[in-house]
Every structure is written in structure tokens, then in C-alpha cells.
């Protein structure tokens, strides 16, 4: 994973820990389908679009709205292709971290993946036994 400048208090290694479980399971074809579903649900005014993740870091539209300079959901849909780029999602990730500056890396990983600093979800896409935090540490130790 190649990133631009880091404007957070965490190391680049810690930044990678936050998103690496989603990144290793990223599939460009699935991403296109996810973006299609978001656009479809938005066009029929079904709020399910707010909870569909897309891009290499699997960000939801409501997450992007809360952690970027984007002002509306319509702006997200007009820019969905650029918002699904790695560089843009990396910038949004940094804003998310800076918006949650009182949390440690484990709490940020939990918050990013579950919405709660104390809720550790299992990473079910690849490994049903490890939490996101455990799987991120496993991948970092193995490949970084």
C-alpha cells in the first residue's frame, strides 16, 4: 500500500493496521458492483445506500460524509469514482483519525470497523476466529 503524506499522530504502520483487513480482501469488480448498488438505492430513495461500503478501505457513504469536506450525499454520488480511489480514501482515513484523537490504535481500529471503541468484531471475510485488530496485527507481522 502506497500512501501520501501522513498527517496523523500514528505511524504509517499503524495507519495500515486500520485498513489492511479490508484492503487484502478488496476486489475491483466487487467495488464496481458496490458503487452500482449505492447509486441504485440512492436513485430510488432507499436509505440502504448509506451503509454499503466501497473502495479499497470499504468506506460507507455516511462515514465519508462524517470524515471529509463532502457536504451532502448527492455530492458523494457525483464523485463516487474518485471517492473510491486509494488516495482519497487515505485522506478520509486521516481525517477520521484526527477527528478521534483521544483514542489509541486499538480503539480506532474498533471504531473504524464497528462504530464503537469497545466492540471488537470478528473479521468474517477471511478469518472467522480473529478480530479486525488481531488480523491486522497478524498481517503486519507477516508482511510488513
N, C-alpha and C positions, 0 to 999 in steps of 0.2 A: 504494500500500500504506500503510495507516494503522496505526501501532503505538502501544502504550502506552509507558510509561517504559523507557528503555534503562539496564540495569544492568551493561553490559559496558564494556571498555576501547575498543571500536571505535565509530566514528561510526555514526549511523543509516544513512548512505550505504553504509558497509562491511557493515552487517547485511543491507541489501537485496541487496548483491552476492552474498552467500552463497546466497540462496534465489531470486533473480529468475529464473534459467533455469527452475526448476520452476514458479514462480508464473505465468509467462506462458503456460505450456502446461496450466495447471490447467483441468479441466472438471468441473463438479459432478456430471454424470451418470456420468462415469468414476469419480469419487470414491465414489459410491454403490455401484457395481459392485465396486470395490476393497475397500470395507468388507464387502460381502456375501461376497467370496472369503475374506477374513480370518476372518470368523465361520464360514463353511462349513468351511474347513480346520481351524480350532480345534475345531469340534464333532466332526470325525472323527479328531481327534488326529494330524493331519498337520502336521509342523513347518514346512511351506512358508509358513504364516501369518506367521512371524517375519520374512520377507523381502519381504513385499508392502508397498509404500509407499502412503500415503493422505494426504489433506488437501492444502491449498494449497502446503505446503512438502515434500510427498512424504516423510513420515517413516515409517520402518518400526517395527513394534511393539518389536523388540529395541532400536532406537535410543531410543524413548520410555522404555523400561524403564531404560536406562542413563543417561538425562539428565532424569529427573523424580523426583517424590516417589512415583510409582506403584511398588508393591511386587511385583506379580505380573501375569502375562499375563491371568489371569481379570479382574483389575481394569481392564485395558486394554479388554477386550471389553465389560465392563459400561458403560464410559464412552467408547466409541469415537466417538460422535457429538460429544461435547464436545471430545474429543481431536483431532478433525479441524477444529475451528474455528481461524480465523487467530490469534485472541488466545492461545489455548492453545499452538498450535504456535510462536508467537513467544516465549512464556515458556520453552518447552522449548529453543528455539534459543539463548536467552540462557544457560541452564544449561549447554548443550553448550559454548558459547564459554568460559564461566567455568571449566568442567572442563578446558579445554585452553588455559590461559592463557599457556603458553610459546610458542605458535605465532603467526606473522604471518598476515595476512589470506589470502594465497595458500595457505598450508599449511592453514588452517582450511577454506577452500573445497574443497581437495583431500580433506581428511579427511571432511568432510560428505558429499561425493559418491562417494568411492571407498573410504573407510576407511583411507587411507594418505596421509600428508602429502606424499609424493613421487610419488604416482601421479596424473597429470592425465588424466582421462577425457575423451573427446570427448562433446559434448552431442548425442546422436543423435536426440532427439525433433524438433528443428527444423533444426539445422545440423550437418552431418557433418564439417565442417572445423575448427571451433573447439572448444577445450576449455571446460569449465564456466567456468573463470577468464576466458578470453578472451571468451566470450559474455556473461558478467556485465558485464565492463568495456565491451563494445560497447553493451549495453542501457543501462547507466548513463550513458554519454556521450551517447547518443541521446535519452534521455527524462528524465534527472534534472537 
